[in-house]
Amino acid sequence: MFDLIRKALLTGVGLGVMTKEKVEELARDLSRRAKLTEKEGKDLVDDLLRESDRAAEALKAGVSDTVRATLEKMDVATRRDIDTLEDRLTRIEEQMPPGDDGAQEE
């Protein structure tokens, strides 16, 4: 019975988006309803918390990868790109003679 409950939770609940408190509350409630032993209940809580952490990390990684891929397709400058350009501009400005603002006269 314990394994069945555990497997149902791991596959049927979005553990990655549940808070630790909600996972613990859910596990306590299920333990009470299923009349699990104290050890089984503790094991269930521990398993759910571990799986919740794994699911949250996987979700973060997936979202991060998706955002990165989308930005690459959109050809949007990254913070690193902007920082590189700022560094180049600073170096160029430092090489210019004093009083030369770089503007072209007409």
C-alpha positions in Angstrom: 0.0 0.0 0.0 2.8 2.4 1.0 4.6 1.9 -2.4 1.4 2.4 -4.3 0.7 5.7 -2.5 4.3 6.9 -3.0 4.4 6.1 -6.7 1.0 7.7 -7.3 2.3 10.9 -5.6 5.5 10.9 -7.5 3.8 10.6 -10.8 0.6 12.5 -10.2 1.6 15.6 -8.3 3.7 18.5 -9.5 6.1 18.1 -6.7 8.5 20.6 -8.3 6.2 23.5 -7.6 5.1 22.5 -4.1 6.6 24.1 -1.1 8.3 22.0 1.5 5.5 22.7 4.0 2.8 21.5 1.5 4.8 18.4 0.7 5.1 17.6 4.4 1.4 18.4 5.0 0.3 16.2 2.1 2.5 13.3 3.2 1.2 13.6 6.8 -2.4 13.6 5.6 -1.8 10.6 3.4 0.0 8.7 6.1 -2.9 9.3 8.5 -5.5 8.3 6.0 -3.6 5.2 4.8 -2.8 4.3 8.4 0.9 4.0 7.7 3.3 3.3 10.5 5.4 6.2 11.8 8.4 4.9 9.9 6.5 4.5 6.7 5.1 8.0 7.1 8.6 9.5 7.8 9.9 7.6 4.8 7.1 9.0 2.6 7.9 12.5 3.7 11.6 12.1 3.1 11.0 10.5 -0.4 8.6 13.3 -1.3 10.9 16.0 -0.2 13.8 14.5 -2.1 11.7 14.1 -5.3 10.3 17.6 -4.8 13.9 19.0 -4.8 14.8 16.9 -7.9 11.7 18.0 -9.7 12.2 21.7 -8.8 15.8 21.5 -10.1 14.7 19.8 -13.3 12.0 22.4 -13.8 14.5 25.3 -13.2 16.9 23.7 -15.7 14.2 23.2 -18.3 12.9 26.7 -18.0 16.5 28.1 -18.1 17.3 26.1 -21.2 14.1 27.1 -22.9 14.6 30.8 -22.2 18.3 30.6 -23.3 17.3 28.9 -26.6 14.5 31.3 -27.2 16.8 34.3 -26.7 19.3 32.8 -29.0 16.7 32.3 -31.7 15.6 35.9 -31.2 19.2 37.1 -31.5 18.9 39.2 -28.3 22.1 40.6 -26.8 23.0 38.9 -23.5 24.3 40.7 -20.5 27.7 39.3 -21.4 27.5 40.7 -24.9 26.7 44.2 -23.5 29.5 44.0 -20.9 31.9 43.0 -23.7 30.9 46.0 -25.8 31.1 48.3 -22.8 34.7 47.1 -22.1 35.7 47.6 -25.8 34.2 51.1 -25.8 36.0 52.0 -22.6 39.3 50.7 -24.1 38.7 52.7 -27.3 37.9 55.9 -25.3 41.1 55.5 -23.3 43.1 55.4 -26.5 41.6 58.6 -27.9 43.5 61.8 -27.5 42.3 64.2 -24.8 39.5 66.5 -25.9 38.6 64.3 -28.9 35.0 63.2 -28.4 35.1 61.1 -31.5 32.4 63.1 -33.2 32.9 63.7 -37.0 32.9 67.3 -38.1 31.0 68.2 -41.3 
